[in-house]
């Protein structure tokens, strides 16, 4: 159907959904949102102005630094389904992105999407035919088992206000942070105190995955060069319960670890301790052995064995040989799982292949919740050249994915059971065509 009403000239931005492999996202795996920051917002305003003056919006129009549809945001006029601000505009039959059913769970944005349902929509965007109960039940079960929590660590390579203020850097940092529920940033050297609030402001404008808050240490370091640790977290999914900078009485650390206890939306593990450390390359072995005592201190303080040690440990290549690595207390003591294993490249430069950045898990409950761990190759995912990526950082972020429950069959909630029964009885109740 052709559409001529002025309301339909509103623009929407579509962005590839967060996933373990976002560079493999398909066109139908896109979410609708209003424009975000920087180049995206300007391109949106330019396209809107063009439409108001009688022009036509290109379809699709790539934005940001991405070079392909799957690496970037795209702009469309006349969204493929009407929303309250667009009613009563008819659904366009020539929409580029197929309309789909998105099954959402409480803690995850989209866990399954069924594309191309144009034939099942009427002119108002509603269903002409209901979905069969068994199919919807399957989707609900998929959604119920997909609740996960992402914890990330990222050495941002001398993050300052002037660096954050550069638009390509800001846009990329926001996209990286939006993938995680908690991210600890390292090498934050901003002395003005304005860099993180600016970053957080743009992050909270980016999409509906927030709101985000942050917790920062003070500047740490022995000499004139000092760094901060900064935790950025989704405040509707987790809260800071307590925190402290480790009391390094023997001056073993160039930058004392920043220890934080967070709440978790999990009955299996209602709270979790994170210990962030950025070692100095000159004393990696000394600092990593001392990190074991930080673990003991935090574990005793909060009576918790479930602790994550994470950050740029410089635990590879010239900074720490394989033999010295294997002799670390964190390697010889039982109970520690190095989720980012040896051999994973956490560096951006093609000329290096080092596993500097690590995430180490301790605790049976915590380790039972681990679903995966990886370094996030943001240059590949966002279509950046090495030169462009190095403007962001010379490190990849590292991340772990936790499930809200231990592995294995989990009992269904009462609401899910009742809904399942209703769906199974739906043919008799006349709810299914």
C-alpha positions, 0 to 999 in steps of 0.5 A: 500500500502506498502511504501519503500521510505526513505522519509516516514521514517520521524516521526510525533508526534500526541497529543490529541487536547485541549478540555473541557475534554481532557481525553476523547479524541478519537484516531481520535482527534489527531493533527500532529506536530513535537516533543516538549520538553524533553522526547518527543523530545528524544523519537522521536530522538530515534525512528528516529535513529531506523528507519534509522538503519533499525528498525521499530517504535512501533505503537503507542509509548506513551510518557511523563507521560501519561499512555494511548493514550488519555493522552499522545503524541504518535509517528508514522512513515509513517504518514497517509497522505503525506505532502510536505516533504514526497511526493511522498510517498503513503498513508499507508492503515495500518495507525493507526490513521484514516485520517480525515477532520479537519474544522478549524476556525480563532481562534480555532485549530480544531472544528470538525473532521470526521474520517476514510476517507481512501476510499476517498483518492488517492495514493497522499493523495488527494480526489478521491470524493469531499465532498457533499456541504451540508455536508461541509456547515454544517461543516463550520457553526460549525466552524464559531460558535466555536470561543472561548477565554480561560482565566486561573489562576494557582498557580504554588506553588513556581515556581523557575528556578530549578523547571522549569528546571526539565523535567517532571515539564516543560513538564506538565506546557507547556501542561497546558499553551497551553490550554489557551489564557491568563494565570496568574501564581501566586507564581512565586518566581524566583529571577533570572528572568530566569524561565519564559523565559525558560518556554516560550521558550519551550511553543513556541516550543510545537505546532503551537498555539503560539506565546506566550509572557509574562508580569511580575510584580516585586517581591511583598511582605512585608518581605523577601518572595516575589512573582511575578504575570506573565501573559502569553498570545497568542500574535497573539490573544491578546495584553497588552494595559496597566498594573499597580501594585495597589498602596496599600497606606494602606498596606492591601495586602501582595502582591498588585494586578497586573492589566492588560488591554488586547485586545480581538478579539471580536466586542462585547468586544474589551478589558478586564481588569484582576485583579490578586490577591494571598491573604495571608491565614492570612487576606483573608477577609480583602484582598478580601474586599479591592479587591473591591476597586481595581476593582473600581480603574481599572474600573475608570482608563479605563472606563470599567465595564468588569473586571475579578478578578482571582487567589488563593483567599484562599476563603474557608475551614479554611481560610474563613468560609461560613458566612464570605464569604457570607458577602464579598463586592464582594458577597453583591454588585450586578453585580459580578458573581463568575464563579468558585462556592463554592464546586468546589475542586481546590486542588490536594491532595485527603485529601482536598476539598477546593475552594481556587482558584476563577474567578469573572466576572463583566460587562454585556458584559463579562457575556453574553460571558461566556460559561463555567468555571471549575477547570482543573484536570490536574493529571487526564487529563495527567495520573499523580499520586498525588505524580507526580502532587504535583511536579507541584503544589498543586492547579488545574488551574481554567479557564473560556471560553468566546465566541467572541459574546453574546449568541443567533443567530448571523448573518453570515458573507458575505463570509460565505453567499456567500460560502453557496450559492456556495455550495448549487448551487454546484450540478448544477455547477458540483462540487459534485459527 
